[in-house]
Amino acid sequence: MTLAGKAVLITGAGSGIGSATAVRAARRGAAVALVGRRAEALEHTAAQVREAVGEGSRVAVLAGDVGKAPEVERVVAAAAEHFGRIDGLVNNAGTARFSALEDARIDELDTMLDTHLRGPVLLIQACLPHLRRSGGSVVNVSSVGGVLSLPGRSLYGASKAALNHLTRSLARELAPAVRVNAVLPGPVETPMYDDLGLDADGVDELREGLLSATPMGRFGRPEEIAEWVCLLLDEESSAWVTGALLPVDGGRTA
Ligand SMILES: NC(=O)c1ccc[n+]([C@@H]2O[C@H](COP(=O)([O-])OP(=O)(O)OC[C@H]3O[C@@H](n4cnc5c(N)ncnc54)[C@H](OP(=O)(O)O)[C@@H]3O)[C@@H](O)[C@H]2O)c1
């Protein structure tokens, strides 16, 4: 119960890594505020949290778009009011559009920048007074795509590289009050692969390529990322860790 008494706001909590993080953080004793655009997906995660933790679970469903400033202000205020504090912020909301530069649509770049850069900036700004008060921690869920050069995935990678830079710069700027770290997942089995803007053959080809480039020989499970997110939130394991970009990637970047 290393997160007992803490309140953690998790974006993109309705599926995949965000949902697994909510369940794992709640199991460690945290109250969890679930943020995402689809309320029904968040309710599904809330039900999983209640099933995992039972009567003692404290969970708030707060639908909102991380790219929109008024919505971010609203969900952060609601989380603070609901739990009386915010100790952890997990910027996990994400969206991927893979295409060669010639085929890339600029509105898709805007969406990735809104979700991976503007959203985390707005959320960190809004949570900062609470995080300062509690000596809190930010964990950004970035990607190995933000450090590898990958043809056909340059815009996604650039948006995650921006998040990596934000992580390292804010780690210095906000120390020692608030720690800022990032987890960089390799390929993880989540609904992200259902909606990449590629046709079915393109997705198959991508998955085969990812598998052959991953020394551990399999995709990761969302829980395997969630565990490291929770360790970075936890002061017992990570009080002296800030500015880290931690690959959790089956050896993809080794
Ligand atoms: N799966 C992988 O292989 C992999 C690898 C490296 C990094 N990642 C990163 O891991 C993170 C989680 O992705 P995932 O793999 O778990 O995929 P996922 O299941 O598709 O989760 C992404 C979540 O983000 C939410 N979201 C997207 N745009 C949002 C917005 N504007 N405002 C609020 N919520 C938003 C989505 O919910 P709504 O649609 O309801 O808003 C969704 O629940 C992402 O940042 C992704 O880039 C994933």
The ligand as an SDF file (V2000), in Angstrom:
LIG
                    3D

 48 52  0  0  0  0  0  0  0  0999 V2000
    0.4770    0.6490  -26.9800 N   0  0  0  0  0  0  0  0  0  0  0  0
    1.7220    0.9240  -27.3260 C   0  0  0  0  0  0  0  0  0  0  0  0
    2.3790    0.1170  -28.0170 O   0  0  0  0  0  0  0  0  0  0  0  0
    2.3830    2.1870  -26.8580 C   0  0  0  0  0  0  0  0  0  0  0  0
    3.7720    2.3180  -27.0640 C   0  0  0  0  0  0  0  0  0  0  0  0
    4.4160    3.4710  -26.6530 C   0  0  0  0  0  0  0  0  0  0  0  0
    3.6910    4.4710  -26.0320 C   0  0  0  0  0  0  0  0  0  0  0  0
    2.3290    4.3230  -25.8400 N   0  0  0  0  0  0  0  0  0  0  0  0
    1.6250    5.4340  -25.1950 C   0  0  0  0  0  0  0  0  0  0  0  0
    0.8890    4.9360  -24.0910 O   0  0  0  0  0  0  0  0  0  0  0  0
   -0.1970    5.8320  -23.8330 C   0  0  0  0  0  0  0  0  0  0  0  0
   -1.4670    5.0210  -23.6070 C   0  0  0  0  0  0  0  0  0  0  0  0
   -1.8280    4.4090  -24.8390 O   0  0  0  0  0  0  0  0  0  0  0  0
   -2.4330    2.9440  -24.9480 P   0  0  0  0  0  0  0  0  0  0  0  0
   -1.4450    2.1240  -25.6860 O   0  0  0  0  0  0  0  0  0  0  0  0
   -2.9020    2.4830  -23.6240 O   0  0  0  0  0  0  0  0  0  0  0  0
   -3.6260    3.1870  -25.9930 O   0  0  0  0  0  0  0  0  0  0  0  0
   -5.1850    3.4410  -25.7910 P   0  0  0  0  0  0  0  0  0  0  0  0
   -5.8060    2.2600  -25.1470 O   0  0  0  0  0  0  0  0  0  0  0  0
   -5.6670    3.8780  -27.1060 O   0  0  0  0  0  0  0  0  0  0  0  0
   -5.2500    4.6210  -24.7210 O   0  0  0  0  0  0  0  0  0  0  0  0
   -5.1770    5.9770  -25.0420 C   0  0  0  0  0  0  0  0  0  0  0  0
   -6.1960    6.6990  -24.1700 C   0  0  0  0  0  0  0  0  0  0  0  0
   -6.0350    8.1210  -24.3350 O   0  0  0  0  0  0  0  0  0  0  0  0
   -7.3050    8.7070  -24.3110 C   0  0  0  0  0  0  0  0  0  0  0  0
   -7.2380    9.9730  -25.0390 N   0  0  0  0  0  0  0  0  0  0  0  0
   -6.8360   10.1710  -26.3200 C   0  0  0  0  0  0  0  0  0  0  0  0
   -6.9370   11.4720  -26.6410 N   0  0  0  0  0  0  0  0  0  0  0  0
   -7.3810   12.1120  -25.5290 C   0  0  0  0  0  0  0  0  0  0  0  0
   -7.6870   13.4520  -25.2380 C   0  0  0  0  0  0  0  0  0  0  0  0
   -7.5450   14.4240  -26.1550 N   0  0  0  0  0  0  0  0  0  0  0  0
   -8.1340   13.7670  -23.9950 N   0  0  0  0  0  0  0  0  0  0  0  0
   -8.2920   12.7990  -23.0590 C   0  0  0  0  0  0  0  0  0  0  0  0
   -8.0170   11.5030  -23.2800 N   0  0  0  0  0  0  0  0  0  0  0  0
   -7.5760   11.1600  -24.5100 C   0  0  0  0  0  0  0  0  0  0  0  0
   -8.2470    7.6960  -24.9760 C   0  0  0  0  0  0  0  0  0  0  0  0
   -9.5650    7.7710  -24.4590 O   0  0  0  0  0  0  0  0  0  0  0  0
  -10.7340    8.6390  -25.1190 P   0  0  0  0  0  0  0  0  0  0  0  0
  -10.7450    8.3000  -26.5750 O   0  0  0  0  0  0  0  0  0  0  0  0
  -11.9580    8.2080  -24.3830 O   0  0  0  0  0  0  0  0  0  0  0  0
  -10.3860   10.0590  -24.8340 O   0  0  0  0  0  0  0  0  0  0  0  0
   -7.6280    6.3650  -24.5510 C   0  0  0  0  0  0  0  0  0  0  0  0
   -8.2700    5.8290  -23.3990 O   0  0  0  0  0  0  0  0  0  0  0  0
   -0.2680    6.7880  -25.0160 C   0  0  0  0  0  0  0  0  0  0  0  0
    0.3020    8.0310  -24.6500 O   0  0  0  0  0  0  0  0  0  0  0  0
    0.5880    6.1080  -26.0700 C   0  0  0  0  0  0  0  0  0  0  0  0
    1.1580    7.0270  -26.9820 O   0  0  0  0  0  0  0  0  0  0  0  0
    1.6780    3.2210  -26.2390 C   0  0  0  0  0  0  0  0  0  0  0  0
  1  2  1  0
  2  3  2  0
  2  4  1  0
  4  5  1  0
  4 48  2  0
  5  6  2  0
  6  7  1  0
  7  8  2  0
  8  9  1  0
  8 48  1  0
  9 10  1  0
  9 46  1  0
 10 11  1  0
 11 12  1  0
 11 44  1  0
 12 13  1  0
 13 14  1  0
 14 15  2  0
 14 16  1  0
 14 17  1  0
 17 18  1  0
 18 19  2  0
 18 20  1  0
 18 21  1  0
 21 22  1  0
 22 23  1  0
 23 24  1  0
 23 42  1  0
 24 25  1  0
 25 26  1  0
 25 36  1  0
 26 27  1  0
 26 35  1  0
 27 28  2  0
 28 29  1  0
 29 30  1  0
 29 35  2  0
 30 31  1  0
 30 32  2  0
 32 33  1  0
 33 34  2  0
 34 35  1  0
 36 37  1  0
 36 42  1  0
 37 38  1  0
 38 39  2  0
 38 40  1  0
 38 41  1  0
 42 43  1  0
 44 45  1  0
 44 46  1  0
 46 47  1  0
M  CHG  2   8   1  16  -1
M  END
$$$$
